[in-house]
Amino acid sequence: MEMIDAIMKWIVAPVTAFVFLLHRTQQQHTTDIAVLRATMSEQKQAHDREIKEIRDSFARVMSKLDTIEQALRK
């Protein structure tokens, strides 16, 4: 009985505590990764919208330049 008590104190309890700490750390990392993914997704969407707006603006500018060129050729 004394041997089982010693094994529980010096082997099982520390291993259990270590596994519990690993589990908590892993859960925190999972949460951090989920937050980073959500943030990255929002930033990507914002970037894509900005690029689309720039393309549209550039197309409008080029269209206006074409009309000015056509007017000057007349």
Residue pairs with C-beta under 8 A, 6 or more apart in sequence:
none
